[in-house]
């Protein structure tokens, strides 16, 4: 199933100033349950900030939209 199906729609996450995409992922995984399973480090997960691909080291700013999704393959 897709990450959206597992985790649901949009959610608000409060992080310290200067937090990164990777830190946001860790904070979501810390919720446990489906979040920990879907975003586990052993899973291939991509991220986008404000609809642009972003590395885990990318800094987040207040109000940014962060999306996680599985890698896409073509056929």
C-alpha positions in Angstrom: 0.0 0.0 0.0 1.1 3.6 -0.5 2.4 5.7 2.3 -0.7 7.9 2.1 -2.9 4.8 2.6 -0.8 3.7 5.6 -0.3 7.1 7.3 -3.4 9.0 6.2 -3.7 12.5 4.9 -1.8 15.7 6.0 -0.6 16.0 9.5 1.1 18.9 11.4 4.5 18.2 12.9 6.3 20.6 15.3 10.1 20.6 15.0 12.9 22.7 16.4 14.2 25.6 14.2 16.7 24.3 11.7 15.3 20.8 11.7 16.0 18.6 8.6 13.9 16.3 6.5 15.7 13.4 8.2 14.9 14.7 11.6 11.2 15.0 10.6 11.3 11.4 9.4 12.8 10.3 12.8 10.1 12.3 14.7 7.4 10.6 12.7 8.9 7.1 13.2 9.1 7.8 16.9 5.3 7.8 16.9 5.5 4.1 16.5 3.0 1.8 14.9 2.4 2.4 11.2 4.6 5.5 11.2 7.6 3.5 12.4 6.9 0.7 9.9 6.2 2.8 6.8 9.1 5.2 7.3 11.7 2.7 8.7 15.3 3.4 7.6 15.3 0.0 6.0 12.6 1.1 3.5 13.3 3.1 0.4 11.5 6.4 1.0 11.9 9.7 -1.0 11.1 13.1 0.3 9.8 16.4 -1.3 9.7 19.8 0.3 7.2 22.2 -1.2 6.8 19.7 -4.1 10.6 19.6 -4.9 12.7 16.5 -4.3 14.8 17.0 -1.2 17.6 15.1 0.6 17.4 14.1 4.2 19.9 16.8 5.0 17.6 19.6 3.6 16.6 22.1 6.2 12.9 22.8 6.8 11.3 26.2 7.5 8.1 27.0 9.2 5.2 26.3 7.0 7.0 24.0 4.6 5.1 21.1 3.1 7.0 17.8 3.5 5.9 14.7 1.7 7.3 11.2 1.9 6.7 8.7 -0.9 8.1 5.4 -2.2 10.5 5.5 -5.2 8.6 5.3 -8.5 9.6 2.9 -11.2 8.5 2.9 -14.8 7.7 0.1 -17.1 
